[in-house]
């Protein structure tokens, strides 16, 4: 189960899904509320609401009832950024939801300029619909390590998402306690972090507290920025393979 970050969509896993399928998984990527092909929303963008949506998606996929524990139906639950918070909310509320958890560069509550992020989302989503070619060129110039086709997918994600609704939700506040969520995760967890100097969304004291909330050896720092699966897929997969092998 693959859960994307803010203003992204299931498209972001276009290389990860096939790589996991080669490893024997059946990969399912979701579009969170207000993103991709999912409905827009003027409310209900909290991690609790988004987690409930994902649980309903899994239940519909498997033909089970959403209330109560779904059982350990997900072998590997992966979340990037906002998706990492949603994944933590899922396993915190339903301890049997997944067997293993992978968190890609989750945000720290004090590591992000939330007002600045909201303004940037409004600007980027507007440009994605009014001048997508310029936005694509800007993304390619700013992200030289992205593979061919990544920028086009990113522009499509931005055009599809509800930029105004998401920005409003961010300005209203994003209350979460990442160390507490990590400490409460009742399953083997791998946290893949970007380098702070390259644009990680988990920095300073937030980063220290998050790492300390997990057992020793549960965190890997990869040589890339916030979107690790875009910038360093080989290192991402190698870290996953090594961790799964060690877990048995």
Rosetta blueprint (number, residue, H / E / L):
1 X L
2 X E
3 X E
4 X L
5 X L
6 X L
7 X L
8 X L
9 X L
10 X H
11 X H
12 X H
13 X H
14 X L
15 X L
16 X H
17 X H
18 X H
19 X H
20 X H
21 X H
22 X H
23 X L
24 X L
25 X L
26 X L
27 X L
28 X L
29 X E
30 X L
31 X L
32 X L
33 X L
34 X L
35 X L
36 X L
37 X L
38 X L
39 X L
40 X L
41 X L
42 X L
43 X L
44 X L
45 X L
46 X L
47 X H
48 X H
49 X H
50 X H
51 X H
52 X H
53 X H
54 X H
55 X H
56 X H
57 X H
58 X H
59 X H
60 X H
61 X H
62 X H
63 X L
64 X L
65 X L
66 X L
67 X L
68 X L
69 X L
70 X L
71 X L
72 X L
73 X L
74 X E
75 X E
76 X E
77 X E
78 X E
79 X E
80 X E
81 X L
82 X H
83 X H
84 X H
85 X H
86 X H
87 X H
88 X H
89 X H
90 X H
91 X H
92 X H
93 X H
94 X L
95 X L
96 X L
97 X L
98 X E
99 X E
100 X E
101 X E
102 X E
103 X E
104 X E
105 X L
106 X L
107 X L
108 X L
109 X L
110 X L
111 X L
112 X L
113 X L
114 X H
115 X H
116 X H
117 X H
118 X H
119 X H
120 X H
121 X H
122 X H
123 X H
124 X H
125 X H
126 X H
127 X H
128 X H
129 X H
130 X H
131 X L
132 X H
133 X H
134 X H
135 X H
136 X H
137 X H
138 X H
139 X H
140 X H
141 X H
142 X H
143 X L
144 X L
145 X L
146 X L
147 X L
148 X L
149 X L
150 X H
151 X H
152 X H
153 X H
154 X H
155 X H
156 X H
157 X H
158 X H
159 X H
160 X H
161 X L
162 X L
163 X H
164 X H
165 X H
166 X H
167 X H
168 X H
169 X H
170 X H
171 X H
172 X H
173 X L
174 X L
175 X L
176 X L
177 X L
178 X H
179 X H
180 X H
181 X H
182 X H
183 X H
184 X L
185 X L
186 X L
187 X L
188 X E
189 X E
190 X E
191 X E
192 X E
193 X E
194 X L
195 X L
196 X H
197 X H
198 X H
199 X L
200 X L
201 X L
202 X L
203 X L
204 X H
205 X H
206 X H
207 X H
208 X H
209 X H
210 X H
211 X H
212 X H
213 X H
214 X L
215 X L
216 X L
217 X L
218 X L
219 X E
220 X E
221 X E
222 X L
223 X L
224 X L
225 X L
226 X L
227 X L
228 X H
229 X H
230 X H
231 X H
232 X L
233 X H
234 X H
235 X H
236 X H
237 X H
238 X H
239 X H
240 X H
241 X H
242 X H
243 X H
244 X H
245 X H
246 X H
247 X H
248 X L
